[in-house]
Amino acid sequence: MSPAPAQVKSCCAAAYSGATARWLLGDSFHPGGARLTSRLASALQVNTGDMVIDVASGPGTSALQVAKETGCDVLGIDLSAENVEDATHAASSAGLAERVRFIQGDAEALPVADESADGAICECALCTFPDKAMAAEQFTRVLRPGARVAISDITALPDQLPPELTSLQAWVACIADARPLEEIASLLQDGGLIVERTERHDHELGAMLARVDARLKAARLIGAGMLYPQIATGRELVAAAQLALARGMLGYGVVIARKP
Ligand SMILES: C[S@@+](CC[C@H](N)C(=O)[O-])C[C@H]1O[C@@H](n2cnc3c(N)ncnc32)[C@H](O)[C@@H]1O
């Protein structure tokens, strides 16, 4: 049985906030890091002064990168108040507070005016939204005609995932409700967008899983005694995900779509 949407949302916002998430995942909370963010930023074809939104902006690293690389203003939206606060601080420290702002909000009800965005990115987060069709409709609503959304996300063959990858923990780890790349494209199309291209970047998920496992192993070695059960559960989840990736049941992909 799927967990309740409100529980999924609050668990995701809590899991991807604060020092532990930063320590485990680094400055970007998605496979492919800055390299894949650059790819999404250039796919938007935006210019200086345009306004781009980053939906589920996490620590704000990608929003700052997009602002620097494209000259755009960026509005990051995230469910976690702690992420919004940390990201706002990061924008000030980078001297970009005038161009990059962060607000708290839900991807399924974006606090953004209709047809006001010249582009949107959403990295490693659609998989965690309980109502993905609503999130797709929200992208369509807030983009101006001709503007693009660039999404990168975990992909999965949900019917083939083993039980350990369909728990609430696996949901929070972006796996349990991940969809095939073609289904993500269809979701955007059904939401009113024209899909321009899809790309597979499965190896980026493999690299991220290896990094996370190395950190969990290090935590055990340095004797994070009270956290042993969580570390063991985390490593089991990573091992199951690595096996699913090797068997072609999990991956990472990109979809670029345009509003007509
Ligand atoms: C895996 S992290 C990705 C963060 C960021 N996009 C990145 O790549 O670094 C997922 C993020 O989605 C946010 N999130 C989860 N559900 C959300 C929702 N319904 N609306 C907005 N943000 C959400 C979490 O708070 C978290 O910051």
The ligand as an SDF file (V2000), in Angstrom:
LIG
                    3D

 27 29  0  0  0  0  0  0  0  0999 V2000
   16.4170   14.8560   -3.9690 C   0  0  0  0  0  0  0  0  0  0  0  0
   16.1400   16.4900   -3.4100 S   0  0  0  0  0  0  0  0  0  0  0  0
   16.6080   17.4140   -4.8750 C   0  0  0  0  0  0  0  0  0  0  0  0
   16.9560   18.8630   -4.5590 C   0  0  0  0  0  0  0  0  0  0  0  0
   17.4780   19.6820   -5.7330 C   0  0  0  0  0  0  0  0  0  0  0  0
   16.5470   19.6910   -6.8410 N   0  0  0  0  0  0  0  0  0  0  0  0
   18.8260   19.1780   -6.1850 C   0  0  0  0  0  0  0  0  0  0  0  0
   18.8850   18.4980   -7.2010 O   0  0  0  0  0  0  0  0  0  0  0  0
   19.8210   19.4440   -5.4990 O   0  0  0  0  0  0  0  0  0  0  0  0
   14.3780   16.6160   -3.4100 C   0  0  0  0  0  0  0  0  0  0  0  0
   13.8720   17.9650   -2.9430 C   0  0  0  0  0  0  0  0  0  0  0  0
   12.4760   18.0160   -3.2060 O   0  0  0  0  0  0  0  0  0  0  0  0
   11.8510   18.7540   -2.1730 C   0  0  0  0  0  0  0  0  0  0  0  0
   10.4370   18.3930   -2.2440 N   0  0  0  0  0  0  0  0  0  0  0  0
    9.8780   17.1750   -2.0090 C   0  0  0  0  0  0  0  0  0  0  0  0
    8.5580   17.2190   -2.2590 N   0  0  0  0  0  0  0  0  0  0  0  0
    8.2690   18.4940   -2.6730 C   0  0  0  0  0  0  0  0  0  0  0  0
    7.0820   19.1450   -3.0980 C   0  0  0  0  0  0  0  0  0  0  0  0
    5.9070   18.4930   -3.1280 N   0  0  0  0  0  0  0  0  0  0  0  0
    7.1630   20.4340   -3.4640 N   0  0  0  0  0  0  0  0  0  0  0  0
    8.3450   21.1140   -3.4150 C   0  0  0  0  0  0  0  0  0  0  0  0
    9.5000   20.5380   -3.0180 N   0  0  0  0  0  0  0  0  0  0  0  0
    9.4680   19.2460   -2.6600 C   0  0  0  0  0  0  0  0  0  0  0  0
   12.5880   18.3060   -0.9280 C   0  0  0  0  0  0  0  0  0  0  0  0
   12.4090   19.2050    0.1420 O   0  0  0  0  0  0  0  0  0  0  0  0
   14.0270   18.2620   -1.4600 C   0  0  0  0  0  0  0  0  0  0  0  0
   14.6630   19.4990   -1.2960 O   0  0  0  0  0  0  0  0  0  0  0  0
  1  2  1  0
  2  3  1  0
  2 10  1  0
  3  4  1  0
  4  5  1  0
  5  6  1  0
  5  7  1  0
  7  8  2  0
  7  9  1  0
 10 11  1  0
 11 12  1  0
 11 26  1  0
 12 13  1  0
 13 14  1  0
 13 24  1  0
 14 15  1  0
 14 23  1  0
 15 16  2  0
 16 17  1  0
 17 18  1  0
 17 23  2  0
 18 19  1  0
 18 20  2  0
 20 21  1  0
 21 22  2  0
 22 23  1  0
 24 25  1  0
 24 26  1  0
 26 27  1  0
M  CHG  2   2   1   9  -1
M  END
$$$$
